[in-house]
Amino acid sequence: MDLNDKTISQREGHNRNRRSETSLSESQLTESDMNRTRSALLEEKIAAQHREIQSILTDNQKLALAHLGVKDQLNLAKRELARLLEAAAAVKSDTEAKVREVYQNSLRMEAEARVVNGIGAELDQVRSDVQRLAEDRQKLTAELAMLNGEIAKAKPNSDRAVEVKAEIESLREEGNQI
C-alpha cells in the first residue's frame, strides 16, 4: 500500500467515524452528499497522483543529471585510457628500440671479441716467430763469430797467399819476357 492509498484509507476511516458520530446511516445520506464525498475522494486521489507524478519527475530529473555526470566521467575515463594506451605504446616502442640497440651492441661486441681472439692467436704466432727468429739470430751470431775467428786465423795465410800470388805473377812475367 503506497502513501496515497494510505491517505485515502485514513480519510475513509475518518469519514466513517464522523458518520457514526452523527448517527447517520448510509441510507440516510442524500445523493448529493454521496456525490460530494465521491468528488472529494477523487480529488484527493488525483492530488495524491499529482504529488506522485511530481516526485517521479523530480527523481527523473535527478537521474538525468546523474546520467549526464556518469556519461561525462565515462568520456573522461575513455580519454584517460586512450592517453594511457598511447603512453604505453610509446614506452613499449622506446623499450623495444633500447632492446634492439643493446642486442646490436652485443652482436658488435661479440664480433669484436672474435677479432680480438683472432688477433690473440696471431699475436701468439708472432711471439713464436719472434722467439724462433731470436734463436736463429743467436745461432747466426755464433756462426758469424766462428767464421770471423776462422777468417782471422786464415788472414795471415791469405796475406801470405797474396804475396805468393804476387811472386807467381812476377815470375810469370819474367818467364814471358824471356
C-alpha positions as CSV (number, residue, x, y, z in Angstrom):
1,M,0.0,0.0,0.0
2,D,1.5,3.3,-1.0
3,L,1.2,6.7,0.6
4,N,-1.8,7.8,-1.4
5,D,-3.8,4.7,-0.7
6,K,-3.0,5.1,3.0
7,T,-4.2,8.7,3.0
8,I,-7.4,7.7,1.2
9,S,-8.0,4.9,3.7
10,Q,-7.4,7.2,6.6
11,R,-9.9,9.7,5.2
12,E,-12.5,7.0,4.6
13,G,-12.0,5.8,8.1
14,H,-12.3,9.4,9.4
15,N,-15.5,9.8,7.3
16,R,-16.9,6.5,8.8
17,N,-16.2,7.7,12.3
18,R,-17.8,11.0,11.5
19,R,-20.8,9.3,10.1
20,S,-21.2,7.1,13.2
21,E,-20.9,10.1,15.5
22,T,-23.6,11.9,13.8
23,S,-25.5,8.6,13.8
24,L,-26.3,8.8,10.2
25,S,-26.5,5.6,8.3
26,E,-25.5,5.3,4.8
27,S,-29.0,5.1,3.6
28,Q,-29.8,8.4,5.2
29,L,-27.1,10.2,3.2
30,T,-28.6,12.0,0.3
31,E,-27.5,11.6,-3.2
32,S,-25.7,14.9,-3.3
33,D,-23.7,14.1,-0.1
34,M,-22.6,10.9,-1.7
35,N,-21.6,12.7,-4.9
36,R,-19.6,15.3,-2.8
37,T,-17.9,12.6,-0.9
38,R,-17.0,10.8,-4.1
39,S,-15.8,14.1,-5.6
40,A,-13.6,14.8,-2.6
41,L,-12.2,11.3,-2.7
42,L,-11.5,11.6,-6.4
43,E,-9.8,15.0,-5.9
44,E,-7.7,13.6,-3.1
45,K,-6.8,10.6,-5.3
46,I,-5.9,13.0,-8.2
47,A,-3.9,15.2,-5.8
48,A,-2.0,12.2,-4.5
49,Q,-1.3,11.0,-8.0
50,H,-0.2,14.5,-8.9
51,R,2.3,14.5,-6.0
52,E,3.5,11.1,-7.0
53,I,4.0,12.3,-10.6
54,Q,5.9,15.4,-9.3
55,S,8.0,13.1,-7.2
56,I,8.7,10.8,-10.1
57,L,9.6,13.8,-12.3
58,T,12.0,15.1,-9.6
59,D,13.6,11.7,-9.4
60,N,13.7,11.5,-13.2
61,Q,15.5,14.9,-13.3
62,K,18.0,13.8,-10.7
63,L,18.6,10.5,-12.6
64,A,19.1,12.5,-15.8
65,L,21.6,14.8,-14.1
66,A,23.3,11.7,-12.6
67,H,23.3,10.1,-16.0
68,L,25.0,13.1,-17.6
69,G,27.6,13.1,-14.8
70,V,28.3,9.5,-15.3
71,K,28.4,10.0,-19.1
72,D,30.9,12.8,-18.6
73,Q,33.0,10.7,-16.2
74,L,32.9,7.8,-18.7
75,N,34.1,10.2,-21.5
76,L,36.9,11.4,-19.2
77,A,37.9,7.9,-18.4
78,K,37.9,6.9,-22.1
79,R,40.2,9.9,-22.9
80,E,42.4,9.0,-20.0
81,L,42.5,5.4,-21.1
82,A,43.4,6.5,-24.7
83,R,46.1,8.7,-23.3
84,L,47.5,5.8,-21.1
85,L,47.4,3.4,-24.1
86,E,49.2,5.9,-26.2
87,A,51.8,6.4,-23.4
88,A,52.1,2.6,-23.0
89,A,52.7,2.2,-26.8
90,A,55.4,4.9,-26.7
91,V,57.1,3.3,-23.7
92,K,56.8,-0.1,-25.4
93,S,58.3,1.3,-28.6
94,D,61.1,3.0,-26.7
95,T,61.8,-0.1,-24.7
96,E,61.9,-2.2,-27.9
97,A,64.3,0.3,-29.5
98,K,66.6,0.1,-26.5
99,V,66.5,-3.7,-26.5
100,R,67.4,-3.6,-30.3
101,E,70.2,-1.3,-29.5
102,V,71.5,-3.5,-26.7
103,Y,71.2,-6.5,-28.9
104,Q,73.1,-4.8,-31.8
105,N,75.8,-3.7,-29.3
106,S,76.1,-7.3,-28.0
107,L,76.5,-8.6,-31.6
108,R,79.1,-5.9,-32.4
109,M,81.0,-6.7,-29.1
110,E,80.8,-10.4,-29.9
111,A,82.3,-9.8,-33.4
112,E,85.0,-7.6,-31.8
113,A,85.7,-10.4,-29.3
114,R,86.1,-12.8,-32.2
115,V,88.5,-10.4,-33.8
116,V,90.4,-10.0,-30.5
117,N,90.6,-13.7,-30.2
118,G,91.9,-14.0,-33.7
119,I,94.4,-11.2,-33.0
120,G,95.4,-13.1,-29.9
121,A,96.1,-16.2,-32.0
122,E,98.0,-14.1,-34.5
123,L,99.9,-12.4,-31.6
124,D,100.8,-15.9,-30.2
125,Q,102.1,-16.8,-33.7
126,V,104.1,-13.6,-33.9
127,R,105.6,-14.2,-30.5
128,S,106.5,-17.7,-31.6
129,D,108.1,-16.3,-34.8
130,V,110.0,-13.7,-32.8
131,Q,111.3,-16.3,-30.4
132,R,112.3,-18.5,-33.3
133,L,114.0,-15.6,-35.1
134,A,115.8,-14.7,-31.9
135,E,117.1,-18.2,-31.6
136,D,118.1,-18.2,-35.3
137,R,119.9,-14.8,-34.7
138,Q,121.8,-16.3,-31.8
139,K,122.8,-19.3,-34.0
140,L,123.8,-17.0,-36.8
141,T,125.7,-14.7,-34.4
142,A,127.6,-17.7,-33.1
143,E,128.3,-18.9,-36.7
144,L,129.4,-15.4,-37.6
145,A,131.7,-15.3,-34.6
146,M,133.1,-18.7,-35.6
147,L,133.6,-17.6,-39.2
148,N,135.2,-14.3,-38.1
149,G,137.6,-16.4,-36.0
150,E,138.4,-18.7,-38.9
151,I,138.8,-15.6,-41.1
152,A,141.1,-14.1,-38.5
153,K,143.1,-17.4,-38.5
154,A,143.1,-17.6,-42.3
155,K,144.0,-13.9,-42.8
156,P,147.7,-14.4,-42.1
157,N,147.6,-17.3,-44.6
158,S,145.7,-15.1,-47.0
159,D,148.2,-12.3,-46.7
160,R,150.9,-14.8,-47.4
161,A,148.8,-16.1,-50.3
162,V,148.6,-12.6,-51.8
163,E,152.4,-12.4,-51.5
164,V,152.8,-15.8,-53.1
165,K,150.4,-14.9,-55.8
166,A,152.3,-11.6,-56.5
167,E,155.5,-13.6,-56.7
168,I,154.0,-16.1,-59.1
169,E,152.8,-13.2,-61.2
170,S,156.1,-11.6,-61.3
171,L,157.7,-14.9,-62.2
172,R,155.3,-15.4,-64.9
173,E,156.0,-12.0,-66.3
174,E,159.7,-12.7,-66.2
175,G,159.1,-16.0,-67.8
176,N,157.2,-14.3,-70.6
177,Q,159.9,-11.8,-71.1
178,I,162.5,-14.3,-71.5
